[in-house]
Amino acid sequence: MSAPMVHAEGVRKRFGRLEVLKGVDLTVERGQVCCLLGPSGSGKSTFLRCINHLEKVDGGRLSVDGQLVGYRQEGTRLHELREREVAERRRDIGMVFQRFNLFPHMTALENVVEAPVRVAGLSRATARAEGLALLDQVGLADRAAHYPAQLSGGQQQRVAIARALAMRPKLMLFDEPTSALDPELVGDVLEVMRRLADDGMTMVVVTHEIGFAREVADTAVFMDGGTVVEAGKPSTVLSDPEQERTRAFLSKVL
Ligand SMILES: Nc1ncnc2c1ncn2[C@@H]1O[C@H](COP(=O)(O)OP(=O)(O)OP(=O)(O)O)[C@@H](O)[C@H]1O
């Protein structure tokens, strides 16, 4: 049996005196969607950033695709990854942030094509063909030549998703992908994510969209105070939680 896509055991992270992750346990199987929910400051983004090598884990074990994050294993010995090795591992992980951060001087298509050409060494013709197919997949085939400033926030976020997919990632991480959008633009972005999930992409999504989590997630995780308070099927965690803290959170946000 293959290793889970993400496996965390007792993951700890501190910033100075502030312990932000206090022993996070979590498993995301391949092809599954895991939604992380919880109050502001509970450590959701930090955990996502640890998965993506953007933060160093201080304790516990965190692996992605069967490989320990931050280390290369040779026999029983662990060697800290060099910068180049981290960059290589990160190519397999697509990340979409709250703010889309597209290059403003590049068109939608150029934004999507940039990394496959520069980082993965794809020919420009192949990358363009794939980029156009990805823009079509996110419903923006007719916006390929538009610059970010000519696109709505929701369209920019869909370009950001296409850009992340262009590196053919094994895992997609989303950090509150719709929180910066006007409410009427949220649906299109969630629809793209829903289709991605249907196509079998493994996804970890930090979100406040309880409806999306209920309908799309295989696992819903409620985090609070740097730990996982409750994890399981959304029908339980988000509708009939076992923990009082989960119930209190849901009663505030629903
Ligand atoms: N680089 C950093 N340096 C210092 N403190 C940090 C850093 N990153 C995060 N923190 C702190 O860690 C805590 C957890 O932040 P994190 O962003 O992971 O929470 P969150 O659950 O994602 O919340 P939110 O929904 O507000 O983004 C917060 O108190 C935050 O201020």
The ligand as an SDF file (V2000), in Angstrom:
LIG
                    3D

 31 33  0  0  0  0  0  0  0  0999 V2000
    6.2030   34.1210   10.6650 N   0  0  0  0  0  0  0  0  0  0  0  0
    5.5810   34.2960   11.8470 C   0  0  0  0  0  0  0  0  0  0  0  0
    6.2120   34.8920   12.8740 N   0  0  0  0  0  0  0  0  0  0  0  0
    5.5980   35.0560   14.0680 C   0  0  0  0  0  0  0  0  0  0  0  0
    4.3450   34.6500   14.3440 N   0  0  0  0  0  0  0  0  0  0  0  0
    3.6660   34.0500   13.3510 C   0  0  0  0  0  0  0  0  0  0  0  0
    4.2350   33.8390   12.0510 C   0  0  0  0  0  0  0  0  0  0  0  0
    3.3230   33.2110   11.2810 N   0  0  0  0  0  0  0  0  0  0  0  0
    2.2280   33.0340   12.0490 C   0  0  0  0  0  0  0  0  0  0  0  0
    2.4310   33.5390   13.2950 N   0  0  0  0  0  0  0  0  0  0  0  0
    1.4650   33.5100   14.4080 C   0  0  0  0  0  0  0  0  0  0  0  0
    1.0440   32.1640   14.5510 O   0  0  0  0  0  0  0  0  0  0  0  0
   -0.3130   32.1140   14.9550 C   0  0  0  0  0  0  0  0  0  0  0  0
   -1.0630   31.1960   14.0260 C   0  0  0  0  0  0  0  0  0  0  0  0
   -1.1320   31.7930   12.7570 O   0  0  0  0  0  0  0  0  0  0  0  0
   -1.7630   31.0660   11.4880 P   0  0  0  0  0  0  0  0  0  0  0  0
   -1.7560   32.0660   10.3760 O   0  0  0  0  0  0  0  0  0  0  0  0
   -1.1260   29.7660   11.2580 O   0  0  0  0  0  0  0  0  0  0  0  0
   -3.2700   30.8210   11.9860 O   0  0  0  0  0  0  0  0  0  0  0  0
   -4.5650   30.5680   11.1570 P   0  0  0  0  0  0  0  0  0  0  0  0
   -5.3320   29.5400   11.9000 O   0  0  0  0  0  0  0  0  0  0  0  0
   -4.2360   30.2690    9.7390 O   0  0  0  0  0  0  0  0  0  0  0  0
   -5.3220   31.9490   11.2520 O   0  0  0  0  0  0  0  0  0  0  0  0
   -5.9320   32.9070   10.1390 P   0  0  0  0  0  0  0  0  0  0  0  0
   -7.2550   32.3170    9.7730 O   0  0  0  0  0  0  0  0  0  0  0  0
   -6.0530   34.2230   10.8400 O   0  0  0  0  0  0  0  0  0  0  0  0
   -4.9410   32.9430    9.0080 O   0  0  0  0  0  0  0  0  0  0  0  0
   -0.8150   33.5510   14.9600 C   0  0  0  0  0  0  0  0  0  0  0  0
   -0.7950   34.0120   16.2850 O   0  0  0  0  0  0  0  0  0  0  0  0
    0.1960   34.2770   14.1140 C   0  0  0  0  0  0  0  0  0  0  0  0
    0.3150   35.6210   14.5010 O   0  0  0  0  0  0  0  0  0  0  0  0
  1  2  1  0
  2  3  1  0
  2  7  2  0
  3  4  2  0
  4  5  1  0
  5  6  2  0
  6  7  1  0
  6 10  1  0
  7  8  1  0
  8  9  2  0
  9 10  1  0
 10 11  1  0
 11 12  1  0
 11 30  1  0
 12 13  1  0
 13 14  1  0
 13 28  1  0
 14 15  1  0
 15 16  1  0
 16 17  2  0
 16 18  1  0
 16 19  1  0
 19 20  1  0
 20 21  2  0
 20 22  1  0
 20 23  1  0
 23 24  1  0
 24 25  2  0
 24 26  1  0
 24 27  1  0
 28 29  1  0
 28 30  1  0
 30 31  1  0
M  END
$$$$
